[in-house]
Amino acid sequence: MRLLLAGVSTRAMADSAARAGFEVTAIDAFADLDQHPSVHALSLGERFSAAAAARAAQAIAADALAYGANFENHPEAVDRIAEGRVLWGNHRDVLRRVRDPELLSDTLRRRGFAAPRVLRQPPIADHHSPQSPIPNPQPPIPNPQPPARWLLKRCASGGGHGVREWREGQAVPAGSFLQERIDGEPCSIVFVAAGGRAVPLGFCRQLIGDAAFGSSGYRYCGNILTAAPEDGEALAAACAIAAAVAEEFALVGVNGIDLIVEDGVPYAIEVNPRWCASMDLVEREYGLSVFGIHAAACRDGALPDVDLASLRGHARTSGKAVVFARHDVVASGTADWLSARDDEPCDRRDVPKPGTRIAAGQPVCTVYAEGRDAADCRAELVHRAERVYTALNAML
């Protein structure tokens, strides 16, 4: 079956689909060097956008379509690129509802789950005007609740791009919103959905703004797929959130939810209703055909018999980190990055083709590692990222 994939980066999804037996054409911003041999990869480079990918797809013959980031923010582009093809993924109306941060927060809070508050306008200051003194003032309350802190986010964004702290007195621009800041561990859960039900596939800690990988602020730069007993306290609640979201928003196929876990309680931050970056870790560690699972859910409404608790009990902690360039560079000799050596395992994917110009702050490649626990795994990812930076410095 001829399958078209589209998204900012499709290498991992295309690998999974090709291994599942599909004839794959992929459109993204990179067309990385390390594609599955049977994948026909097309790069739009810096011109990539959901709309540009939809236009380019008009000349490609395909029976079915699946999309990745950032199509979830562009429902109209999903409609255009799916014309004449079967859409394996969430439809336009589902995207509009589940990507509405206010609706998501209200829905989860109504069902008894933790979710940050969302505002479209700056909060009203919680104090009395000096012209209206408080009658019969009460003694101060000891240890009062600190005032809420807010993050300013763009509606059509992802991966932490453009997220910043909101300061009192700042406006909320059109197309943006305020989300209550929750202090805790950034995490995520990925799952497959059909018929109002969900089956969890993996639970990760997220690497956010980590300078060791050339990232900063709130920018996503990787995942660590944890194993038992880490994160056990949050796992059951995260699975319940996934089930509620799948039911309320009629999700289909593979999806993810970004979470902040505070004192063992997961707060749902946003839903990514498409293939997510952590899914290749699930495939690598658990031996699941994630795209095969996605296709079965979308095509047949079938869900797999997967017991995540059992998988975590027998798995290693494994992770991936996106390495971002610290300087402008032109890639050279990158074909050697795909060859394993005794002292340097083949741990790099999403490798740029020789001659690719990479600007500072742009992704170079992805490194993978395992560890005894999340901290040990991150330390090994940092070590492997440093090897990449050493190779990049030699190109300057």
C-alpha positions, -999 to 999 in steps of 0.1 A, spaced: 0 0 0 13 34 -10 16 57 21 24 94 23 39 108 55 43 145 62 58 165 91 87 186 102 108 154 108 95 121 95 125 98 96 115 78 127 78 75 115 89 65 80 113 38 95 84 24 115 60 24 85 85 8 61 92 -20 86 55 -25 89 54 -32 51 42 1 36 55 17 5 65 51 19 70 85 5 79 112 31 79 150 30 97 169 57 123 196 63 154 174 64 153 141 43 180 128 66 208 107 54 198 76 74 165 68 59 151 32 57 164 19 23 128 16 9 117 51 19 115 78 -8 123 110 12 117 145 0 130 176 17 115 211 16 143 225 38 138 259 53 107 263 31 89 236 51 54 244 64 22 224 66 8 244 37 40 239 16 40 202 23 3 200 13 11 217 -20 41 194 -27 20 164 -20 -4 171 -49 21 155 -73 26 123 -52 4 92 -57 -6 76 -24 -35 56 -10 -32 68 26 -18 97 46 -4 101 81 11 133 95 34 144 123 43 178 138 32 205 131 1 196 112 -19 195 144 -19 233 144 -31 235 108 -64 217 103 -69 232 69 -36 218 56 -46 184 69 -77 186 48 -57 197 17 -30 171 20 -56 143 26 -76 150 -6 -79 118 -26 -64 97 2 -75 79 33 -65 99 63 -49 78 90 -50 102 119 -72 128 136 -95 149 114 -99 186 113 -127 190 138 -109 168 163 -78 188 160 -96 221 166 -111 209 198 -83 190 214 -57 217 205 -79 243 223 -60 248 256 -90 263 274 -113 235 264 -88 208 273 -82 223 307 -119 228 315 -127 193 303 -101 176 324 -108 197 355 -145 188 351 -136 151 352 -115 155 383 -80 156 368 -53 181 375 -48 207 347 -33 242 347 -57 271 344 -58 289 310 -66 326 303 -71 345 271 -66 378 288 -42 390 316 -55 380 351 -73 406 371 -50 417 400 -62 402 432 -61 433 454 -84 460 466 -83 496 453 -67 521 477 -99 542 473 -119 513 488 -104 504 521 -113 469 534 -139 472 562 -131 453 594 -98 439 581 -90 404 594 -55 395 607 -32 382 580 -34 345 571 -1 327 579 17 312 550 -8 325 523 -9 307 489 16 324 466 2 342 436 -1 321 404 27 324 378 18 323 341 35 312 309 27 330 276 23 305 248 13 307 211 -17 287 201 -1 274 168 32 262 182 49 232 197 81 219 211 83 248 235 90 273 208 81 308 218 71 299 254 82 325 280 73 338 314 45 363 315 50 394 335 23 415 351 14 444 328 22 425 296 -5 422 269 -16 388 256 -11 390 218 -37 377 194 -32 340 188 -16 335 222 -28 325 257 -17 323 293 -12 290 310 -6 286 347 29 275 354 32 242 373 66 235 389 75 199 385 90 172 362 82 175 325 69 142 313 47 127 286 26 97 279 20 82 244 -10 60 236 -31 46 208 -68 53 206 -99 41 188 -136 40 195 -133 62 226 -107 39 243 -70 43 248 -41 19 253 -10 34 268 23 26 250 50 45 270 58 70 297 87 94 294 105 122 312 112 150 288 144 169 283 135 206 282 159 236 276 189 215 285 221 234 277 241 202 274 223 196 241 224 233 229 188 240 240 175 267 263 142 281 277 113 257 273 125 241 241 121 203 238 153 184 233 146 148 241 129 120 261 139 93 285 116 63 285 116 52 321 113 17 335 99 4 367 100 15 395 106 51 384 75 73 378 52 45 391 32 69 412 23 91 383 18 64 357 -17 53 367 -30 88 368 -14 96 334 -31 65 319 -64 77 332 -59 111 317 -51 95 283 -83 74 286 -104 105 294 -89 126 265 -94 98 240 -131 94 251 -139 132 253 -122 142 220 -127 110 199 -90 106 192 -78 79 168 -44 64 162 -12 73 181 -12 104 203 7 120 231 0 142 261 26 165 277 25 165 314 41 183 344 43 159 374 43 177 407 44 157 439 34 126 420 4 143 404 4 147 365 -10 180 351 -19 177 315 -3 206 296 -12 198 260 -22 170 236 -2 161 206 -28 143 184 -3 127 160 30 107 159 53 120 187 90 121 191 92 95 218 75 68 198 107 55 183 120 48 218 88 27 224 95 8 192 132 3 200 128 -7 236 95 -26 236 97 -42 202 63 -28 191 55 -18 156 41 16 165 31 26 130 15 -8 125 -5 -1 157 -14 33 144 -26 19 110 -47 -8 127 -64 17 150 -72 41 121 -81 16 95 -99 -11 116 -106 5 150 -84 -22 165 -64 -17 196 -34 -38 207 -31 -61 237 -3 -41 254 3 -41 291 25 -11 298 32 -20 334 45 -54 324 67 -38 296 82 -13 320 90 -41 345 112 -59 320 127 -30 301 158 -8 304 157 30 308 165 44 274 166 79 260 172 102 230 184 137 228 182 162 200 216 179 196 213 216 185 241 234 168 260 260 189 275 276 158 267 279 121 283 249 104 283 230 71 280 192 76 308 171 63 318 135 67 285 126 83 282 93 65 308 80 89 285 88 118 264 58 108 293 33 112 297 15 145 331 13 160 344 -6 190 350 25 211 321 45 196 287 27 192 264 37 164 241 59 185 232 87 161 201 90 139 185 119 119 219 125 104 223 154 80 236 149 45 271 162 37 269 198 25 239 206 47 241 241 61 230 241 98 224 274 115 232 279 152 202 268 172 190 243 146 189 205 151 220 185 140 211 149 148 196 127 175 217 106 200 204 75 218 216 59 251 205 35 279 211 37 316 204 23 350 179 50 357 168 84 342 198 103 357 223 77 344 207 77 310 208 115 307 245 114 317 252 90 289 232 111 264 253 141 274 285 121 268 273 111 234 262 147 225 297 159 234 311 135 207 288 152 182 300 187 193 336 175 189 329 164 154 311 197 146 340 217 159 362 199 135 340 212 106 343 249 116 
